[in-house]
Amino acid sequence: MDDFNQVNQVVNDAIKDSSYITVLISSGIYIAYTLIVKIVDLFKAKDRNKPLIEMVSAIKQVSENVVKLNEVLDKAFQDAESKEQDKIKNVIVLGFDSFKVNIGNICNSIIIHNNIDTNKDLIKQNIFRLVSTEYYKLYNVFSAYEINGVNISTKLKDEWIDDITKECLDIIYNGQDALIRISQLTNRLDIIADEHSVFVNNRVFNH
């Protein structure tokens, strides 16, 4: 039991700061070490003519510890996987939150400070460039994260650039009061960010 308590603590500590592979290697080494020690003890016991039942009991103890270790590893990996999934979900949500805020701030500034009719062509170009820049910033952030062999960035769609650009321009040029347009734009970007966040999450975790 002392052996198992020791490895239980080792695994719990290791899983906090190590990769799955590191934990597996460490656990494998521990199992091999335990088996070697027990085998040596068995040979010593045999030399001292200890009853056969004691040797069988020692083998049984090692087997039980291996089973318990597997249970500890399964639980540790499940917990680690759950934490990793939560981290990925947070990255997706926060990424789209930043995406919508950055676009919204520039579009609101354009509504307030620019002569949108006189500068229409320039504004269209700037909005397209803005959305493209924010999209590829998001792409770069997502590229750093992978789970279950799936890179998050691969679930983004390039056509979103044109779609969001059109959504922004339609509101900027809908002719309503500036405050109404700002409110409409904020609400629309909130919806877009939520929809795209859900879309990416579903594609990442339900592929």
DRENDO-1510 file (C-alpha; in Angstrom, 1 decimal, always signed):
<recs>
REC; n; res; u; v; w
REC; 1; MET; +0.0; +0.0; +0.0 .
REC; 2; ASP; +2.9; +2.4; +0.7 .
REC; 3; ASP; +4.2; +1.8; -2.8 .
REC; 4; PHE; +0.9; +2.6; -4.3 .
REC; 5; ASN; +0.4; +5.8; -2.1 .
REC; 6; GLN; +3.9; +6.9; -3.3 .
REC; 7; VAL; +3.2; +6.5; -7.0 .
REC; 8; ASN; -0.3; +8.0; -6.6 .
REC; 9; GLN; +1.3; +11.2; -5.2 .
REC; 10; VAL; +4.0; +11.1; -7.9 .
REC; 11; VAL; +1.5; +10.8; -10.7 .
REC; 12; ASN; -0.8; +13.6; -9.3 .
REC; 13; ASP; +2.2; +15.9; -9.0 .
REC; 14; ALA; +3.6; +15.1; -12.4 .
REC; 15; ILE; +0.3; +15.5; -14.3 .
REC; 16; LYS; +0.1; +19.1; -13.2 .
REC; 17; ASP; +3.3; +20.2; -14.9 .
REC; 18; SER; +4.2; +17.4; -17.4 .
REC; 19; SER; +3.0; +16.1; -20.7 .
REC; 20; TYR; +1.1; +12.8; -21.0 .
REC; 21; ILE; +4.2; +11.2; -22.5 .
REC; 22; THR; +6.4; +12.3; -19.5 .
REC; 23; VAL; +3.9; +10.9; -17.1 .
REC; 24; LEU; +3.6; +7.6; -18.9 .
REC; 25; ILE; +7.4; +7.2; -19.1 .
REC; 26; SER; +7.7; +8.0; -15.4 .
REC; 27; SER; +5.0; +5.6; -14.4 .
REC; 28; GLY; +6.4; +2.9; -16.6 .
REC; 29; ILE; +9.8; +3.3; -14.9 .
REC; 30; TYR; +8.2; +3.1; -11.5 .
REC; 31; ILE; +6.3; -0.1; -12.5 .
REC; 32; ALA; +9.5; -1.7; -13.8 .
REC; 33; TYR; +11.4; -0.7; -10.7 .
REC; 34; THR; +8.7; -2.1; -8.4 .
REC; 35; LEU; +8.7; -5.4; -10.4 .
REC; 36; ILE; +12.5; -5.7; -10.2 .
REC; 37; VAL; +12.5; -5.1; -6.5 .
REC; 38; LYS; +9.8; -7.7; -5.9 .
REC; 39; ILE; +11.5; -10.2; -8.1 .
REC; 40; VAL; +14.8; -9.7; -6.2 .
REC; 41; ASP; +12.9; -10.1; -2.9 .
REC; 42; LEU; +11.3; -13.3; -4.3 .
REC; 43; PHE; +14.7; -14.8; -5.1 .
REC; 44; LYS; +16.0; -13.8; -1.6 .
REC; 45; ALA; +12.9; -15.4; -0.1 .
REC; 46; LYS; +13.5; -18.5; -2.1 .
REC; 47; ASP; +17.1; -18.7; -0.9 .
REC; 48; ARG; +15.8; -18.5; +2.6 .
REC; 49; ASN; +13.3; -21.3; +1.9 .
REC; 50; LYS; +10.3; -19.0; +2.6 .
REC; 51; PRO; +6.9; -20.6; +2.0 .
REC; 52; LEU; +5.7; -20.5; -1.6 .
REC; 53; ILE; +2.5; -18.6; -0.5 .
REC; 54; GLU; +4.6; -15.6; +0.5 .
REC; 55; MET; +6.1; -15.3; -3.0 .
REC; 56; VAL; +2.6; -15.6; -4.6 .
REC; 57; SER; +1.4; -12.9; -2.2 .
REC; 58; ALA; +4.2; -10.6; -3.3 .
REC; 59; ILE; +3.4; -11.1; -7.0 .
REC; 60; LYS; -0.3; -10.4; -6.2 .
REC; 61; GLN; +0.6; -7.2; -4.5 .
REC; 62; VAL; +2.6; -6.0; -7.5 .
REC; 63; SER; -0.3; -6.8; -9.8 .
REC; 64; GLU; -2.7; -5.0; -7.6 .
REC; 65; ASN; -0.5; -1.9; -7.5 .
REC; 66; VAL; -0.3; -1.9; -11.3 .
REC; 67; VAL; -4.1; -2.1; -11.6 .
REC; 68; LYS; -4.4; +0.8; -9.1 .
REC; 69; LEU; -1.8; +2.8; -11.0 .
REC; 70; ASN; -3.7; +2.4; -14.2 .
REC; 71; GLU; -6.8; +3.7; -12.4 .
REC; 72; VAL; -4.8; +6.7; -11.2 .
REC; 73; LEU; -3.5; +7.4; -14.7 .
REC; 74; ASP; -6.9; +7.1; -16.2 .
REC; 75; LYS; -8.3; +9.6; -13.7 .
REC; 76; ALA; -5.4; +11.9; -14.1 .
REC; 77; PHE; -5.5; +11.9; -17.9 .
REC; 78; GLN; -9.3; +12.5; -17.8 .
REC; 79; ASP; -8.8; +15.5; -15.5 .
REC; 80; ALA; -6.0; +16.9; -17.7 .
REC; 81; GLU; -8.0; +16.4; -20.8 .
REC; 82; SER; -11.0; +18.2; -19.3 .
REC; 83; LYS; -8.7; +21.1; -18.3 .
REC; 84; GLU; -7.2; +21.2; -21.8 .
REC; 85; GLN; -10.7; +21.3; -23.4 .
REC; 86; ASP; -11.8; +24.1; -21.1 .
REC; 87; LYS; -8.6; +26.1; -22.0 .
REC; 88; ILE; -9.3; +25.6; -25.7 .
REC; 89; LYS; -12.9; +26.7; -25.3 .
REC; 90; ASN; -11.8; +29.8; -23.4 .
REC; 91; VAL; -9.3; +30.7; -26.2 .
REC; 92; ILE; -12.0; +30.5; -28.8 .
REC; 93; VAL; -14.4; +32.7; -26.9 .
REC; 94; LEU; -11.8; +35.2; -25.9 .
REC; 95; GLY; -10.4; +35.3; -29.4 .
REC; 96; PHE; -13.7; +36.1; -31.0 .
REC; 97; ASP; -14.4; +38.7; -28.2 .
REC; 98; SER; -11.2; +40.5; -29.1 .
REC; 99; PHE; -12.1; +40.2; -32.8 .
REC; 100; LYS; -15.5; +41.9; -32.4 .
REC; 101; VAL; -14.2; +44.6; -30.0 .
REC; 102; ASN; -11.4; +45.7; -32.3 .
REC; 103; ILE; -13.6; +45.8; -35.4 .
REC; 104; GLY; -16.4; +47.5; -33.5 .
REC; 105; ASN; -14.2; +50.3; -32.1 .
REC; 106; ILE; -12.8; +51.3; -35.5 .
REC; 107; CYS; -16.3; +51.1; -37.2 .
REC; 108; ASN; -17.8; +53.2; -34.4 .
REC; 109; SER; -15.0; +55.8; -34.8 .
REC; 110; ILE; -15.7; +55.9; -38.6 .
REC; 111; ILE; -19.4; +56.5; -37.9 .
REC; 112; ILE; -18.7; +59.3; -35.5 .
REC; 113; HIS; -15.7; +61.1; -37.0 .
REC; 114; ASN; -15.8; +60.5; -40.8 .
REC; 115; ASN; -17.8; +62.0; -43.6 .
REC; 116; ILE; -18.9; +58.6; -44.7 .
REC; 117; ASP; -20.5; +59.8; -48.0 .
REC; 118; THR; -17.5; +61.7; -49.2 .
REC; 119; ASN; -15.0; +59.0; -48.1 .
REC; 120; LYS; -17.1; +56.0; -49.2 .
REC; 121; ASP; -14.5; +54.3; -51.3 .
REC; 122; LEU; -11.7; +54.8; -48.8 .
REC; 123; ILE; -14.0; +53.6; -46.0 .
REC; 124; LYS; -14.9; +50.4; -47.8 .
REC; 125; GLN; -11.2; +49.6; -48.4 .
REC; 126; ASN; -10.4; +50.4; -44.7 .
REC; 127; ILE; -13.2; +48.2; -43.4 .
REC; 128; PHE; -12.2; +45.3; -45.6 .
REC; 129; ARG; -8.5; +45.7; -44.5 .
REC; 130; LEU; -9.6; +46.0; -40.9 .
REC; 131; VAL; -11.7; +42.8; -40.9 .
REC; 132; SER; -8.9; +40.9; -42.8 .
REC; 133; THR; -6.3; +42.0; -40.3 .
REC; 134; GLU; -8.4; +41.0; -37.3 .
REC; 135; TYR; -9.3; +37.7; -39.0 .
REC; 136; TYR; -5.7; +36.7; -39.6 .
REC; 137; LYS; -4.7; +37.9; -36.1 .
REC; 138; LEU; -7.3; +35.5; -34.8 .
REC; 139; TYR; -6.0; +32.8; -37.2 .
REC; 140; ASN; -2.5; +33.2; -35.8 .
REC; 141; VAL; -3.7; +32.9; -32.2 .
REC; 142; PHE; -5.7; +29.8; -33.0 .
REC; 143; SER; -2.8; +28.2; -34.9 .
REC; 144; ALA; -1.0; +27.8; -31.5 .
REC; 145; TYR; -3.7; +25.5; -30.1 .
REC; 146; GLU; -4.4; +21.9; -31.1 .
REC; 147; ILE; -6.5; +19.2; -29.4 .
REC; 148; ASN; -7.2; +15.7; -30.5 .
REC; 149; GLY; -5.1; +16.3; -33.5 .
REC; 150; VAL; -7.2; +19.2; -34.6 .
REC; 151; ASN; -5.7; +22.7; -35.0 .
REC; 152; ILE; -8.3; +25.3; -34.2 .
REC; 153; SER; -7.3; +27.7; -37.0 .
REC; 154; THR; -8.4; +25.1; -39.6 .
REC; 155; LYS; -12.0; +25.6; -38.6 .
REC; 156; LEU; -12.1; +29.3; -39.5 .
REC; 157; LYS; -13.6; +30.3; -42.9 .
REC; 158; ASP; -12.0; +32.8; -45.2 .
REC; 159; GLU; -15.4; +33.8; -46.6 .
REC; 160; TRP; -16.2; +35.3; -43.2 .
REC; 161; ILE; -14.0; +38.3; -44.1 .
REC; 162; ASP; -16.3; +39.3; -47.0 .
REC; 163; ASP; -19.4; +38.5; -45.0 .
REC; 164; ILE; -18.4; +40.6; -41.9 .
REC; 165; THR; -17.2; +43.4; -44.1 .
REC; 166; LYS; -20.6; +43.6; -45.8 .
REC; 167; GLU; -22.4; +43.5; -42.5 .
REC; 168; CYS; -20.4; +46.4; -41.1 .
REC; 169; LEU; -20.8; +48.5; -44.3 .
REC; 170; ASP; -24.5; +47.9; -44.5 .
REC; 171; ILE; -25.0; +49.3; -41.0 .
REC; 172; ILE; -22.6; +52.2; -41.4 .
REC; 173; TYR; -24.5; +53.3; -44.5 .
REC; 174; ASN; -28.1; +52.5; -43.5 .
REC; 175; GLY; -28.8; +56.2; -43.0 .
REC; 176; GLN; -30.0; +56.1; -39.4 .
REC; 177; ASP; -28.8; +58.2; -36.5 .
REC; 178; ALA; -25.1; +57.6; -35.5 .
REC; 179; LEU; -26.0; +56.3; -32.0 .
REC; 180; ILE; -28.6; +53.8; -33.5 .
REC; 181; ARG; -26.0; +52.6; -36.0 .
REC; 182; ILE; -23.4; +52.1; -33.3 .
REC; 183; SER; -25.9; +50.1; -31.2 .
REC; 184; GLN; -26.9; +48.0; -34.3 .
REC; 185; LEU; -23.2; +47.4; -35.1 .
REC; 186; THR; -22.4; +46.4; -31.5 .
REC; 187; ASN; -25.3; +44.0; -31.4 .
REC; 188; ARG; -24.6; +42.5; -34.8 .
REC; 189; LEU; -20.9; +41.9; -34.0 .
REC; 190; ASP; -21.9; +40.3; -30.7 .
REC; 191; ILE; -24.2; +37.8; -32.6 .
REC; 192; ILE; -21.5; +37.1; -35.2 .
REC; 193; ALA; -18.8; +36.5; -32.6 .
REC; 194; ASP; -21.2; +34.1; -30.7 .
REC; 195; GLU; -22.2; +32.2; -33.8 .
REC; 196; HIS; -18.7; +31.8; -35.1 .
REC; 197; SER; -17.4; +30.8; -31.6 .
REC; 198; VAL; -20.1; +28.1; -31.4 .
REC; 199; PHE; -19.3; +27.0; -34.9 .
REC; 200; VAL; -15.6; +26.6; -34.2 .
REC; 201; ASN; -16.2; +24.9; -30.9 .
REC; 202; ASN; -18.5; +22.4; -32.6 .
REC; 203; ARG; -16.1; +21.7; -35.4 .
REC; 204; VAL; -13.2; +21.2; -33.0 .
REC; 205; PHE; -14.9; +19.0; -30.4 .
REC; 206; ASN; -17.4; +17.2; -32.6 .
REC; 207; HIS; -15.4; +16.6; -35.8 .
</recs>
